[in-house]
């Protein structure tokens, strides 16, 4: 019996080895008789040793950048913040418990008006719309379900925000109830156009053969496309624009298939900002949009009606975030200047920069925020940078939970999300607004349970 059992075991092992070998051979050779997902899975399993080797090599070097401060403690406020420098910060940040909060901070009076916390939300709202082909791996439930990312206050006490890599949600701040929820894989920015519609970016599954160009051959490779999504104040999707289609139909396919081949990169685009343009300029019209493509180090001016890129520029910024139009021909850019995955610099001289780029002559000015010296910022991931007045700038390092306001070469305001133990939490793409905007919103709230602290 033992011999028979051993023979049977050998036969089963041999059969398994044969089947696995056959599957691996034909999967690697791209045999179309095998389901695409099966081919992909088999190749991944066969390549596990190299995956583990790469992973070990990656994390053995995983260190925070040289010279990057933990708390910006060496940056002292060296200017006077006057009432004329007032306004509001719409702050989104986490507590040491992990709970996320949103409040309005009056820069002049230093009064805080709590708006909502993750524990306040009473129930899921109705799904008002769905982004087609949203990447399935980005729709899984996440622990930080109510992390408020890029919040926007509007209307009579409404708050719209993004649950990172998940849905766009609007909440009534008085009742704490969700009004609507657009299902998708939204990430990064959330901005409002001149018609009151929301613009954001969602990931979606994409296959090269889906491109509407007859000469292209389907490679059988899926990758993560990004789509610009316009959502109405009622939570209905008004428009979606595929970045992949946008590039290929604007003679910029070399950016996607040449510089960042989707065969080797599942996230070749990684758009992180879409900004509506509300006034005519020398190189754009009202209704156009600015788009930042992080993993391509490229900025676009796009006419969403014709779905054509009117202007594009790759570099001198690298893996940038947060672009805004200035005047008729300039734009501000947060040049993280780190690797696409964040955290790495080629040498100690590299640093994040705050740029003003002029579209017409192609010049790029790097702002010296502090005339009297200061640290070299190294912001590997995320971040927000915006011109908010004459020689006045808003800067946020989300990963290190710190907000700065500079004016005339001086740091006039700094706030950090500091925990009781001295460590720092994160911020969720906060927002600066002028005093009148904040005052109007608070007057509309007019709720007894929302008093300033």
N, C-alpha and C positions, 0 to 999 in steps of 0.2 A: 504493500500500500504506500509506503514511504517513497519507493522508487517511482510508482505511478504518479504520486502527487508531485514529486520533483520534476518529472517529465512534463506534466501538465503546466507547471509553473514556468518551465523553460519555454514551452510553446507559446504561452500567453505573453511572456516578456519579449520573445522574438517577434511575435505578431505586432505588439505595441511599438517596438523599435522600427519595424518595417513601415507601419502606418505613419508614425511620426516623421520618419525619414522621407517617405513619399510626399506627405503634406508639406514638409519644409521645402523640399526641392521644388515642388510645383508652385508653392506660394511665392518663393523668392523669384522664380521665373515669370511670375505674373499670370499664371494659368487662369483664364477667364471662366473655366468650368467651376472654379471655386468661388463662393460668395466673397465679395470684397472685404466685408468685415472679418470673415474667417481668415482670409489671406493676411490681413493686417495683424490679427491676433497671433497667428502662427509665427509670423516673422518677428514679432515683438518677443514672444517667449523664447524663440531660438537665439535671439540677440541679448537675452537677459545678462549673461556674464559681462558683456561690454557696457550694458546699462549700469550695472552695479559698480564697475570700475570707474566709469565716468562720474557717478554720483559720489563715490568716495573721494575722488580727486577734487570734485567741486566743493564739497563741504570741508575738506581739509584746508582750503584757502579762504573760507568764508569769514572774513573779518570786516569790521567797520572801517571806513576810509581813514587814512592817516590824517591827523589834524582836525577831525570832525568832532566838535564839542558834544557833550552829553546833554547839556542844559543851557548853553549860551550864557553861562554865568559871567564870562569875561566881557560880555557886551553890556556896557552900562548906558543908561539913558542920559545923553549929554545935551539934550535940548529941552526947551520949555514947551509944554503942551498947553496951549491957550484955548479959550472958549471958541475962538475962530477956527480952530483945528478940529472942532467937534464932529459928531456923526455917530453912527452906530456900528457895532459888530454883531452880525448874526452868527453866533458861535455854536458849533457842533463839536462835542468832545466827550471822552469817556472818563468815568470815575475809576478808582482803583478796583472797585467791585466788578467792573466790566460793563456796567450800565451806561448807556449813552444819553446825553442831554442836549437840548437846544434851548438857548436863551438869547435875549437881546441885551447887549451891553452898551450903555450910554457913555460915550467917550468923555463927554464934558463933566457929567455929574457922577460918573462911575456907578450909577444905579443899574441893577440887574433885574430884568423882567423874565422870569422863567416861562418857557413856552410849552415844553413837553419833555417827558422822559420815556425811555423804552417801556417802563412798567405802566405808563398811563394808558397806552393804547388798549382799547377794550375788545375789539374783535376785528377779524379780517373783513375787509370791504369787498364789494362785488368786483369781479374781474371785468373791466370795461372793454378791454381789447387785448390782443396778443400780437407780439412781433413774430412774423412768420419766419420759420427756420431758426429760431433762437437756439443757440448752441446748447444741446442737452446737458453737457457737463457743467454748464454755468447755471442751471436751474435747480440744482439740488438744494435742499434745505441747509441753511448755514446757522451756526450758533448765534452769531451777532445779527439776529433777524431784524432788529430795529436799530441798526447802526444808521444814523441819519447822515447821509452823504450829500453834499452840495445842496443844502436846504434853501428854499425860496419862500419868503413870506409874501402873500398877495391877497387881494380881495378882502372880505370881511372876516379876518381871522382864520385864514387857510394856510396850510404849510404843505408844500410839495417837496419831495426828496427822493433819493435813490437808495434802495437797499443794495449795497455793492454786489455786482455780478448777479443781480436778481431783478426785482420789479421796481417800477416807478409808482409812487404812492402819494395820494393827497389825503390829508387829515384835517378835520375841523377841530381847531384848537380849543374850542369851547366845550364840545361834547366828547372830545378825545376819540371820535369814531373815524374810521376810514370812509371816505366818500367814494373813492375809486382806486383801482389798482390795474396798471397796464403790465401784463405779464411779459417778461423779456429777460435779457441778460445784460442789463444796463450797467454802465461803469463810468467813472470819472465825471465829466462836467454835466451841469444842468443849467441852461441859460434860457432867458425869455426874450422872444422877438417883439417887434413893435406892435404886433397884433395880439399880444398876450398869450401866444402859443409857446409851449416848451420844446426846446431842442436838446437832444442828448444823443448818446451813442450806445448801441447794443451790439453784442457779438452774435454771429449767426454761423451756422454750418454752411460751408461753400465747397463746391467741387469745380475744378477747372473746366470741366466739360459743360458747366452751366452757363459759361460766358456766351453771350449772344453774338459770337463771331464764328462764321462758318468754317474758316480756315483753321481754327483751333481744334486740336485733338484731345479728347478726354484722357488725362493721365491716370485716372482712377484714384487720385489723391484728394482727400478731404482736408481742408484747412479752415482756420477761423477767419471768416470775413468780418468786417465791421460795417454797420449800417447807421447812417444818420436818421434819426427818428423825430418827426414833428408830431407833437401831441397837443390836442385842444384842451382848454380849461375844463372841459367835461370828461376828459380821459379817453378821447377817441383818437386813434392814429390817423393823421391827415396825410402823411407822406413818409416814405422810406427811400433812402438812396444808398445803394451798395457802393462802398468804396472801391471794391474790385472792378465793378462795371464802370465807375467813374474814371478810374485810372486807364483802363483799357480802351475806353471810348474817347479819351483825350490824348491819345498817342503817348501815354506815360506808362505803358505796360512794362517797360524795362525796369521801372522801380519795383514792381511787384514780382516779376518773373526773372529779372536779371540780378538785382541787388539783394533780394531776400527771397530766394526760391522756395515756394511753399512745399516742394518735395522734401526739403530739409528743415523746414521751420513751420510748426503748426500755428504759429501766431505771427505772421510776417508783417502785419500792418500796425496793430495796436494803436488805433486812434485814441486820443485822450482829451481832445477839446473840440467842440464845435461852437463858434461864436457868431450870432447874427449881426449883420451890419445894418444900421438903421438910417444912415445918412449917405448921400452920394459923395464920392471922392474922385480923385484923379484916376484911380485904377479899379474902383469898385462902384457898384450901385446899391442903393437901399434895397434890401431883400437878398443880397448876396450873403455868403457865409464864409468864415475862416475855419479851416480844419487843420489840426495838428496831428501828424502821423508819427508817433514816437519811434517805432522800430525802423522807420525809413528816414528818420531825421529830416522830415520834409514838411513844409507848410504849403497849404493850398488856398487860393481864392476861387470860390465856386459859384457859378450861377445855377441855383437849384432848379430853375424853370427849364433851362436847356440841358441841364445835367452835364455841363462841360466845365473843365478846369480852365479858368481864365488866366491864371498865373500860378507858378509853383517855384519853390526854391528849396534845395537840399543843402543844409549847412549855411554858415560855419557853426551853427548850433548842432548839438548832438543829443538825441533822445530827449527832446524838449517837451515842455508842458506849457499850458496856459497862454494863449495868444489873444490879444485884444487890439482892435483898430484904434489909431490915434489920428485925429484930424483927417486930412484928405489923402495922405499917402504913406503913413507910418503905422507900425504895429509894435506892440511890446511883446517880448518873448522871455519866458523863464528857460534859460539854457542849462538844464541839469548837468549836461556834459559828463554823464556817467555811462557805463555800459547799459545796454538795453535791459538787462536783468537787474540793474542797480548795483550800488555798493562798490564797484571797482573803478579805479582810475589807473591809467597807464604809468603815471609817475606822480610825485608829490606836488608838482607844479600845477596840476590840473585842478580846476575848481568850477563851481557853478557860477554862471554869469547872468546879469539882468540886462537884456538887450533892447535897443530901439532900432528897428530896421526900416530903412526907407526904400519903398518898392521901386521908385523911379530910377535912382542912380545905383541901387544895390548896396549902399553903404550900411554898415552895421556898427552902432555905437554901443560900447560896453559901459554901463553906468558905474561910476565910483560912488556908491551910496554914502560912504562915510569919508568926508574930505580929510578928517584928522586921523585916518588910519582905522584899523578894525580887523576883524578876523576874515579869513577866506571862507566863504560859505561853501559847503559841500552837501548838496541836497540830492541824494541819489535817486529818490523816488517821489512821485506826486509833487505837491507844492502849488502855490498860487502867487502870482505876481501881477500887479496892476497899477497903472498910473491913475491916481485919484485926485490930482490937482496939479497946480503949477509947481514943478519940482517937488512933487509929493508922491510917495509910493507906498503901496501896501504889499507886504511880503509874508507868506505863511509857509513854514516847514511842517507839513502834516505829520511826518513820521516822528518828529521830535516835539510836536505839540506846542509850537511857539509862533506868535504873531508879532510882526514889527510894523511900525509906521515911520518912514523917514521923510524929512523935509529939509530942503536946502543943505544937504550934506550932513544932517544931524539925525540921530536916532531920537525921536521925540516920544515914542510909546513902545512898550514891550509887555506882552502877557504870555505866560507859559502855563500849560496844563500840568501843574506840579501836584504830585500826590503827597500825603502826609509824611511818607518815608523819604521824601526828597527825590524820588524818581519821577519821570515825566511820562504822561500818557500821550494819546494821539489827538489830532483834530481831524475833522471830516470835511475839508474844503469849505472853510468859513467864508463869510462875505461881508464886505464893507458897503455901507450905504450912507448917503448924506443925511443931515439932521432932519430935513423936511420929510424925507421918505419914511424914516423911522417914526417920526412924530405922528404922521398920518396913519400909519398902520396901527400904532398903539391906541390912537383915539378911536379907531374903528373897532378895536377889540372891546374896549369899554366893558370889561368883565370884572366883577368883584373878586373873583378867585384868581386874578392875574395881576397882582400888585407888585410894584417894584420893591426889591430888597435894599 
